[in-house]
Amino acid sequence: MDIFTLENLIREKKAQLLNIVEHHGLNHLKTIQCSQELDHLLNLHERTKYNTIQCKQNT
């Protein structure tokens, strides 16, 4: 998955998380699950960005 796709997914997940928080609060299971999904996307983004930088430095 490319970095731009990940960034779009992150934006969508953030909006989804805010919506869930508004309707269910911070401690609801749906909020926690969505937050964990966002964390996963953010971690994947950082790894992808790091790998991209490493590849450019090695060429």
mmCIF file of the N, C-alpha and C atoms, coordinates in Angstrom:
data_MODEL
# 
_entry.id   MODEL 
# 
loop_
_atom_site.group_PDB 
_atom_site.id 
_atom_site.type_symbol 
_atom_site.label_atom_id 
_atom_site.label_alt_id 
_atom_site.label_comp_id 
_atom_site.label_asym_id 
_atom_site.label_entity_id 
_atom_site.label_seq_id 
_atom_site.pdbx_PDB_ins_code 
_atom_site.Cartn_x 
_atom_site.Cartn_y 
_atom_site.Cartn_z 
_atom_site.occupancy 
_atom_site.B_iso_or_equiv 
_atom_site.pdbx_formal_charge 
_atom_site.auth_seq_id 
_atom_site.auth_comp_id 
_atom_site.auth_asym_id 
_atom_site.auth_atom_id 
_atom_site.pdbx_PDB_model_num 
ATOM 1   N N  . MET A 1 1  ? 0.850   -1.174 0.000  1.00 0.00 ? 1  MET A N  1 
ATOM 2   C CA . MET A 1 1  ? 0.000   0.000  0.000  1.00 0.00 ? 1  MET A CA 1 
ATOM 3   C C  . MET A 1 1  ? 0.895   1.235  0.000  1.00 0.00 ? 1  MET A C  1 
ATOM 4   N N  . ASP A 1 2  ? 0.547   2.178  -0.841 1.00 0.00 ? 2  ASP A N  1 
ATOM 5   C CA . ASP A 1 2  ? 1.396   3.374  -0.921 1.00 0.00 ? 2  ASP A CA 1 
ATOM 6   C C  . ASP A 1 2  ? 1.035   4.378  0.179  1.00 0.00 ? 2  ASP A C  1 
ATOM 7   N N  . ILE A 1 3  ? 1.920   5.314  0.368  1.00 0.00 ? 3  ILE A N  1 
ATOM 8   C CA . ILE A 1 3  ? 1.820   6.281  1.468  1.00 0.00 ? 3  ILE A CA 1 
ATOM 9   C C  . ILE A 1 3  ? 0.576   7.178  1.334  1.00 0.00 ? 3  ILE A C  1 
ATOM 10  N N  . PHE A 1 4  ? 0.206   7.503  0.093  1.00 0.00 ? 4  PHE A N  1 
ATOM 11  C CA . PHE A 1 4  ? -0.950  8.385  -0.123 1.00 0.00 ? 4  PHE A CA 1 
ATOM 12  C C  . PHE A 1 4  ? -2.254  7.671  0.222  1.00 0.00 ? 4  PHE A C  1 
ATOM 13  N N  . THR A 1 5  ? -2.343  6.395  -0.104 1.00 0.00 ? 5  THR A N  1 
ATOM 14  C CA . THR A 1 5  ? -3.512  5.596  0.260  1.00 0.00 ? 5  THR A CA 1 
ATOM 15  C C  . THR A 1 5  ? -3.625  5.502  1.771  1.00 0.00 ? 5  THR A C  1 
ATOM 16  N N  . LEU A 1 6  ? -2.505  5.259  2.426  1.00 0.00 ? 6  LEU A N  1 
ATOM 17  C CA . LEU A 1 6  ? -2.501  5.193  3.883  1.00 0.00 ? 6  LEU A CA 1 
ATOM 18  C C  . LEU A 1 6  ? -2.942  6.509  4.507  1.00 0.00 ? 6  LEU A C  1 
ATOM 19  N N  . GLU A 1 7  ? -2.473  7.609  3.970  1.00 0.00 ? 7  GLU A N  1 
ATOM 20  C CA . GLU A 1 7  ? -2.855  8.919  4.509  1.00 0.00 ? 7  GLU A CA 1 
ATOM 21  C C  . GLU A 1 7  ? -4.358  9.154  4.377  1.00 0.00 ? 7  GLU A C  1 
ATOM 22  N N  . ASN A 1 8  ? -4.932  8.724  3.265  1.00 0.00 ? 8  ASN A N  1 
ATOM 23  C CA . ASN A 1 8  ? -6.385  8.852  3.087  1.00 0.00 ? 8  ASN A CA 1 
ATOM 24  C C  . ASN A 1 8  ? -7.134  7.964  4.075  1.00 0.00 ? 8  ASN A C  1 
ATOM 25  N N  . LEU A 1 9  ? -6.665  6.746  4.264  1.00 0.00 ? 9  LEU A N  1 
ATOM 26  C CA . LEU A 1 9  ? -7.290  5.840  5.218  1.00 0.00 ? 9  LEU A CA 1 
ATOM 27  C C  . LEU A 1 9  ? -7.205  6.392  6.642  1.00 0.00 ? 9  LEU A C  1 
ATOM 28  N N  . ILE A 1 10 ? -6.082  7.009  6.959  1.00 0.00 ? 10 ILE A N  1 
ATOM 29  C CA . ILE A 1 10 ? -5.906  7.606  8.286  1.00 0.00 ? 10 ILE A CA 1 
ATOM 30  C C  . ILE A 1 10 ? -6.895  8.751  8.490  1.00 0.00 ? 10 ILE A C  1 
ATOM 31  N N  . ARG A 1 11 ? -7.043  9.604  7.485  1.00 0.00 ? 11 ARG A N  1 
ATOM 32  C CA . ARG A 1 11 ? -8.007  10.713 7.589  1.00 0.00 ? 11 ARG A CA 1 
ATOM 33  C C  . ARG A 1 11 ? -9.422  10.187 7.805  1.00 0.00 ? 11 ARG A C  1 
ATOM 34  N N  . GLU A 1 12 ? -9.786  9.150  7.045  1.00 0.00 ? 12 GLU A N  1 
ATOM 35  C CA . GLU A 1 12 ? -11.124 8.566  7.174  1.00 0.00 ? 12 GLU A CA 1 
ATOM 36  C C  . GLU A 1 12 ? -11.324 7.944  8.557  1.00 0.00 ? 12 GLU A C  1 
ATOM 37  N N  . LYS A 1 13 ? -10.314 7.238  9.038  1.00 0.00 ? 13 LYS A N  1 
ATOM 38  C CA . LYS A 1 13 ? -10.415 6.574  10.339 1.00 0.00 ? 13 LYS A CA 1 
ATOM 39  C C  . LYS A 1 13 ? -10.507 7.606  11.460 1.00 0.00 ? 13 LYS A C  1 
ATOM 40  N N  . LYS A 1 14 ? -9.783  8.727  11.340 1.00 0.00 ? 14 LYS A N  1 
ATOM 41  C CA . LYS A 1 14 ? -9.865  9.793  12.344 1.00 0.00 ? 14 LYS A CA 1 
ATOM 42  C C  . LYS A 1 14 ? -11.280 10.362 12.402 1.00 0.00 ? 14 LYS A C  1 
ATOM 43  N N  . ALA A 1 15 ? -11.871 10.594 11.235 1.00 0.00 ? 15 ALA A N  1 
ATOM 44  C CA . ALA A 1 15 ? -13.238 11.121 11.190 1.00 0.00 ? 15 ALA A CA 1 
ATOM 45  C C  . ALA A 1 15 ? -14.213 10.111 11.795 1.00 0.00 ? 15 ALA A C  1 
ATOM 46  N N  . GLN A 1 16 ? -14.011 8.847  11.483 1.00 0.00 ? 16 GLN A N  1 
ATOM 47  C CA . GLN A 1 16 ? -14.858 7.796  12.045 1.00 0.00 ? 16 GLN A CA 1 
ATOM 48  C C  . GLN A 1 16 ? -14.718 7.751  13.567 1.00 0.00 ? 16 GLN A C  1 
ATOM 49  N N  . LEU A 1 17 ? -13.501 7.866  14.054 1.00 0.00 ? 17 LEU A N  1 
ATOM 50  C CA . LEU A 1 17 ? -13.251 7.837  15.498 1.00 0.00 ? 17 LEU A CA 1 
ATOM 51  C C  . LEU A 1 17 ? -13.949 9.013  16.188 1.00 0.00 ? 17 LEU A C  1 
ATOM 52  N N  . LEU A 1 18 ? -13.849 10.190 15.627 1.00 0.00 ? 18 LEU A N  1 
ATOM 53  C CA . LEU A 1 18 ? -14.511 11.360 16.217 1.00 0.00 ? 18 LEU A CA 1 
ATOM 54  C C  . LEU A 1 18 ? -16.026 11.165 16.276 1.00 0.00 ? 18 LEU A C  1 
ATOM 55  N N  . ASN A 1 19 ? -16.579 10.596 15.230 1.00 0.00 ? 19 ASN A N  1 
ATOM 56  C CA . ASN A 1 19 ? -18.013 10.336 15.190 1.00 0.00 ? 19 ASN A CA 1 
ATOM 57  C C  . ASN A 1 19 ? -18.422 9.333  16.269 1.00 0.00 ? 19 ASN A C  1 
ATOM 58  N N  . ILE A 1 20 ? -17.641 8.280  16.420 1.00 0.00 ? 20 ILE A N  1 
ATOM 59  C CA . ILE A 1 20 ? -17.939 7.273  17.441 1.00 0.00 ? 20 ILE A CA 1 
ATOM 60  C C  . ILE A 1 20 ? -17.844 7.884  18.837 1.00 0.00 ? 20 ILE A C  1 
ATOM 61  N N  . VAL A 1 21 ? -16.826 8.699  19.063 1.00 0.00 ? 21 VAL A N  1 
ATOM 62  C CA . VAL A 1 21 ? -16.669 9.350  20.376 1.00 0.00 ? 21 VAL A CA 1 
ATOM 63  C C  . VAL A 1 21 ? -17.872 10.240 20.681 1.00 0.00 ? 21 VAL A C  1 
ATOM 64  N N  . GLU A 1 22 ? -18.336 10.979 19.688 1.00 0.00 ? 22 GLU A N  1 
ATOM 65  C CA . GLU A 1 22 ? -19.494 11.862 19.897 1.00 0.00 ? 22 GLU A CA 1 
ATOM 66  C C  . GLU A 1 22 ? -20.736 11.073 20.299 1.00 0.00 ? 22 GLU A C  1 
ATOM 67  N N  . HIS A 1 23 ? -20.902 9.895  19.713 1.00 0.00 ? 23 HIS A N  1 
ATOM 68  C CA . HIS A 1 23 ? -22.107 9.111  19.960 1.00 0.00 ? 23 HIS A CA 1 
ATOM 69  C C  . HIS A 1 23 ? -21.998 8.142  21.138 1.00 0.00 ? 23 HIS A C  1 
ATOM 70  N N  . HIS A 1 24 ? -20.803 7.666  21.434 1.00 0.00 ? 24 HIS A N  1 
ATOM 71  C CA . HIS A 1 24 ? -20.661 6.607  22.438 1.00 0.00 ? 24 HIS A CA 1 
ATOM 72  C C  . HIS A 1 24 ? -19.743 6.971  23.610 1.00 0.00 ? 24 HIS A C  1 
ATOM 73  N N  . GLY A 1 25 ? -18.956 8.017  23.471 1.00 0.00 ? 25 GLY A N  1 
ATOM 74  C CA . GLY A 1 25 ? -18.036 8.392  24.541 1.00 0.00 ? 25 GLY A CA 1 
ATOM 75  C C  . GLY A 1 25 ? -16.678 7.730  24.381 1.00 0.00 ? 25 GLY A C  1 
ATOM 76  N N  . LEU A 1 26 ? -15.749 8.126  25.243 1.00 0.00 ? 26 LEU A N  1 
ATOM 77  C CA . LEU A 1 26 ? -14.361 7.682  25.133 1.00 0.00 ? 26 LEU A CA 1 
ATOM 78  C C  . LEU A 1 26 ? -14.130 6.242  25.567 1.00 0.00 ? 26 LEU A C  1 
ATOM 79  N N  . ASN A 1 27 ? -14.922 5.732  26.484 1.00 0.00 ? 27 ASN A N  1 
ATOM 80  C CA . ASN A 1 27 ? -14.656 4.418  27.059 1.00 0.00 ? 27 ASN A CA 1 
ATOM 81  C C  . ASN A 1 27 ? -15.436 3.279  26.415 1.00 0.00 ? 27 ASN A C  1 
ATOM 82  N N  . HIS A 1 28 ? -16.205 3.569  25.393 1.00 0.00 ? 28 HIS A N  1 
ATOM 83  C CA . HIS A 1 28 ? -17.003 2.533  24.743 1.00 0.00 ? 28 HIS A CA 1 
ATOM 84  C C  . HIS A 1 28 ? -16.108 1.597  23.931 1.00 0.00 ? 28 HIS A C  1 
ATOM 85  N N  . LEU A 1 29 ? -16.509 0.337  23.849 1.00 0.00 ? 29 LEU A N  1 
ATOM 86  C CA . LEU A 1 29 ? -15.736 -0.663 23.118 1.00 0.00 ? 29 LEU A CA 1 
ATOM 87  C C  . LEU A 1 29 ? -15.523 -0.268 21.658 1.00 0.00 ? 29 LEU A C  1 
ATOM 88  N N  . LYS A 1 30 ? -16.544 0.302  21.021 1.00 0.00 ? 30 LYS A N  1 
ATOM 89  C CA . LYS A 1 30 ? -16.405 0.736  19.622 1.00 0.00 ? 30 LYS A CA 1 
ATOM 90  C C  . LYS A 1 30 ? -15.319 1.800  19.483 1.00 0.00 ? 30 LYS A C  1 
ATOM 91  N N  . THR A 1 31 ? -15.252 2.710  20.448 1.00 0.00 ? 31 THR A N  1 
ATOM 92  C CA . THR A 1 31 ? -14.233 3.764  20.441 1.00 0.00 ? 31 THR A CA 1 
ATOM 93  C C  . THR A 1 31 ? -12.841 3.159  20.557 1.00 0.00 ? 31 THR A C  1 
ATOM 94  N N  . ILE A 1 32 ? -12.690 2.240  21.478 1.00 0.00 ? 32 ILE A N  1 
ATOM 95  C CA . ILE A 1 32 ? -11.389 1.607  21.697 1.00 0.00 ? 32 ILE A CA 1 
ATOM 96  C C  . ILE A 1 32 ? -10.949 0.824  20.472 1.00 0.00 ? 32 ILE A C  1 
ATOM 97  N N  . GLN A 1 33 ? -11.874 0.077  19.871 1.00 0.00 ? 33 GLN A N  1 
ATOM 98  C CA . GLN A 1 33 ? -11.539 -0.705 18.677 1.00 0.00 ? 33 GLN A CA 1 
ATOM 99  C C  . GLN A 1 33 ? -11.130 0.195  17.517 1.00 0.00 ? 33 GLN A C  1 
ATOM 100 N N  . CYS A 1 34 ? -11.873 1.265  17.316 1.00 0.00 ? 34 CYS A N  1 
ATOM 101 C CA . CYS A 1 34 ? -11.554 2.193  16.233 1.00 0.00 ? 34 CYS A CA 1 
ATOM 102 C C  . CYS A 1 34 ? -10.209 2.870  16.485 1.00 0.00 ? 34 CYS A C  1 
ATOM 103 N N  . SER A 1 35 ? -9.952  3.223  17.730 1.00 0.00 ? 35 SER A N  1 
ATOM 104 C CA . SER A 1 35 ? -8.678  3.838  18.086 1.00 0.00 ? 35 SER A CA 1 
ATOM 105 C C  . SER A 1 35 ? -7.517  2.887  17.810 1.00 0.00 ? 35 SER A C  1 
ATOM 106 N N  . GLN A 1 36 ? -7.707  1.617  18.109 1.00 0.00 ? 36 GLN A N  1 
ATOM 107 C CA . GLN A 1 36 ? -6.669  0.629  17.835 1.00 0.00 ? 36 GLN A CA 1 
ATOM 108 C C  . GLN A 1 36 ? -6.442  0.460  16.339 1.00 0.00 ? 36 GLN A C  1 
ATOM 109 N N  . GLU A 1 37 ? -7.520  0.519  15.556 1.00 0.00 ? 37 GLU A N  1 
ATOM 110 C CA . GLU A 1 37 ? -7.386  0.448  14.096 1.00 0.00 ? 37 GLU A CA 1 
ATOM 111 C C  . GLU A 1 37 ? -6.605  1.650  13.575 1.00 0.00 ? 37 GLU A C  1 
ATOM 112 N N  . LEU A 1 38 ? -6.898  2.824  14.133 1.00 0.00 ? 38 LEU A N  1 
ATOM 113 C CA . LEU A 1 38 ? -6.161  4.028  13.749 1.00 0.00 ? 38 LEU A CA 1 
ATOM 114 C C  . LEU A 1 38 ? -4.687  3.893  14.132 1.00 0.00 ? 38 LEU A C  1 
ATOM 115 N N  . ASP A 1 39 ? -4.411  3.383  15.313 1.00 0.00 ? 39 ASP A N  1 
ATOM 116 C CA . ASP A 1 39 ? -3.021  3.155  15.735 1.00 0.00 ? 39 ASP A CA 1 
ATOM 117 C C  . ASP A 1 39 ? -2.294  2.252  14.744 1.00 0.00 ? 39 ASP A C  1 
ATOM 118 N N  . HIS A 1 40 ? -2.968  1.203  14.318 1.00 0.00 ? 40 HIS A N  1 
ATOM 119 C CA . HIS A 1 40 ? -2.364  0.271  13.354 1.00 0.00 ? 40 HIS A CA 1 
ATOM 120 C C  . HIS A 1 40 ? -2.033  0.996  12.051 1.00 0.00 ? 40 HIS A C  1 
ATOM 121 N N  . LEU A 1 41 ? -2.960  1.801  11.556 1.00 0.00 ? 41 LEU A N  1 
ATOM 122 C CA . LEU A 1 41 ? -2.713  2.546  10.318 1.00 0.00 ? 41 LEU A CA 1 
ATOM 123 C C  . LEU A 1 41 ? -1.559  3.532  10.483 1.00 0.00 ? 41 LEU A C  1 
ATOM 124 N N  . LEU A 1 42 ? -1.509  4.200  11.622 1.00 0.00 ? 42 LEU A N  1 
ATOM 125 C CA . LEU A 1 42 ? -0.421  5.157  11.871 1.00 0.00 ? 42 LEU A CA 1 
ATOM 126 C C  . LEU A 1 42 ? 0.936   4.448  11.937 1.00 0.00 ? 42 LEU A C  1 
ATOM 127 N N  . ASN A 1 43 ? 0.977   3.294  12.594 1.00 0.00 ? 43 ASN A N  1 
ATOM 128 C CA . ASN A 1 43 ? 2.216   2.525  12.650 1.00 0.00 ? 43 ASN A CA 1 
ATOM 129 C C  . ASN A 1 43 ? 2.641   2.048  11.263 1.00 0.00 ? 43 ASN A C  1 
ATOM 130 N N  . LEU A 1 44 ? 1.682   1.586  10.488 1.00 0.00 ? 44 LEU A N  1 
ATOM 131 C CA . LEU A 1 44 ? 1.968   1.151  9.125  1.00 0.00 ? 44 LEU A CA 1 
ATOM 132 C C  . LEU A 1 44 ? 2.483   2.317  8.281  1.00 0.00 ? 44 LEU A C  1 
ATOM 133 N N  . HIS A 1 45 ? 1.904   3.486  8.472  1.00 0.00 ? 45 HIS A N  1 
ATOM 134 C CA . HIS A 1 45 ? 2.338   4.685  7.756  1.00 0.00 ? 45 HIS A CA 1 
ATOM 135 C C  . HIS A 1 45 ? 3.795   5.005  8.094  1.00 0.00 ? 45 HIS A C  1 
ATOM 136 N N  . GLU A 1 46 ? 4.114   4.971  9.376  1.00 0.00 ? 46 GLU A N  1 
ATOM 137 C CA . GLU A 1 46 ? 5.483   5.279  9.787  1.00 0.00 ? 46 GLU A CA 1 
ATOM 138 C C  . GLU A 1 46 ? 6.482   4.264  9.225  1.00 0.00 ? 46 GLU A C  1 
ATOM 139 N N  . ARG A 1 47 ? 6.125   2.986  9.260  1.00 0.00 ? 47 ARG A N  1 
ATOM 140 C CA . ARG A 1 47 ? 7.021   1.958  8.697  1.00 0.00 ? 47 ARG A CA 1 
ATOM 141 C C  . ARG A 1 47 ? 7.188   2.153  7.194  1.00 0.00 ? 47 ARG A C  1 
ATOM 142 N N  . THR A 1 48 ? 6.107   2.469  6.512  1.00 0.00 ? 48 THR A N  1 
ATOM 143 C CA . THR A 1 48 ? 6.162   2.677  5.066  1.00 0.00 ? 48 THR A CA 1 
ATOM 144 C C  . THR A 1 48 ? 7.025   3.892  4.737  1.00 0.00 ? 48 THR A C  1 
ATOM 145 N N  . LYS A 1 49 ? 6.829   4.964  5.496  1.00 0.00 ? 49 LYS A N  1 
ATOM 146 C CA . LYS A 1 49 ? 7.622   6.181  5.282  1.00 0.00 ? 49 LYS A CA 1 
ATOM 147 C C  . LYS A 1 49 ? 9.104   5.903  5.545  1.00 0.00 ? 49 LYS A C  1 
ATOM 148 N N  . TYR A 1 50 ? 9.392   5.196  6.617  1.00 0.00 ? 50 TYR A N  1 
ATOM 149 C CA . TYR A 1 50 ? 10.778  4.863  6.961  1.00 0.00 ? 50 TYR A CA 1 
ATOM 150 C C  . TYR A 1 50 ? 11.411  4.009  5.862  1.00 0.00 ? 50 TYR A C  1 
ATOM 151 N N  . ASN A 1 51 ? 10.692  3.000  5.399  1.00 0.00 ? 51 ASN A N  1 
ATOM 152 C CA . ASN A 1 51 ? 11.216  2.115  4.341  1.00 0.00 ? 51 ASN A CA 1 
ATOM 153 C C  . ASN A 1 51 ? 11.441  2.876  3.046  1.00 0.00 ? 51 ASN A C  1 
ATOM 154 N N  . THR A 1 52 ? 10.575  3.821  2.747  1.00 0.00 ? 52 THR A N  1 
ATOM 155 C CA . THR A 1 52 ? 10.732  4.639  1.542  1.00 0.00 ? 52 THR A CA 1 
ATOM 156 C C  . THR A 1 52 ? 12.008  5.480  1.628  1.00 0.00 ? 52 THR A C  1 
ATOM 157 N N  . ILE A 1 53 ? 12.240  6.055  2.799  1.00 0.00 ? 53 ILE A N  1 
ATOM 158 C CA . ILE A 1 53 ? 13.427  6.870  3.000  1.00 0.00 ? 53 ILE A CA 1 
ATOM 159 C C  . ILE A 1 53 ? 14.684  6.005  2.897  1.00 0.00 ? 53 ILE A C  1 
ATOM 160 N N  . GLN A 1 54 ? 14.647  4.821  3.504  1.00 0.00 ? 54 GLN A N  1 
ATOM 161 C CA . GLN A 1 54 ? 15.784  3.921  3.456  1.00 0.00 ? 54 GLN A CA 1 
ATOM 162 C C  . GLN A 1 54 ? 16.093  3.494  2.026  1.00 0.00 ? 54 GLN A C  1 
ATOM 163 N N  . CYS A 1 55 ? 15.080  3.207  1.251  1.00 0.00 ? 55 CYS A N  1 
ATOM 164 C CA . CYS A 1 55 ? 15.278  2.800  -0.146 1.00 0.00 ? 55 CYS A CA 1 
ATOM 165 C C  . CYS A 1 55 ? 15.923  3.928  -0.960 1.00 0.00 ? 55 CYS A C  1 
ATOM 166 N N  . LYS A 1 56 ? 15.472  5.162  -0.718 1.00 0.00 ? 56 LYS A N  1 
ATOM 167 C CA . LYS A 1 56 ? 16.032  6.302  -1.451 1.00 0.00 ? 56 LYS A CA 1 
ATOM 168 C C  . LYS A 1 56 ? 17.480  6.543  -1.077 1.00 0.00 ? 56 LYS A C  1 
ATOM 169 N N  . GLN A 1 57 ? 17.822  6.309  0.182  1.00 0.00 ? 57 GLN A N  1 
ATOM 170 C CA . GLN A 1 57 ? 19.201  6.517  0.635  1.00 0.00 ? 57 GLN A CA 1 
ATOM 171 C C  . GLN A 1 57 ? 20.132  5.439  0.089  1.00 0.00 ? 57 GLN A C  1 
ATOM 172 N N  . ASN A 1 58 ? 19.613  4.260  -0.183 1.00 0.00 ? 58 ASN A N  1 
ATOM 173 C CA . ASN A 1 58 ? 20.434  3.146  -0.648 1.00 0.00 ? 58 ASN A CA 1 
ATOM 174 C C  . ASN A 1 58 ? 20.609  3.136  -2.162 1.00 0.00 ? 58 ASN A C  1 
ATOM 175 N N  . THR A 1 59 ? 19.973  4.048  -2.868 1.00 0.00 ? 59 THR A N  1 
ATOM 176 C CA . THR A 1 59 ? 20.119  4.076  -4.331 1.00 0.00 ? 59 THR A CA 1 
ATOM 177 C C  . THR A 1 59 ? 21.119  5.092  -4.757 1.00 0.00 ? 59 THR A C  1 
# 
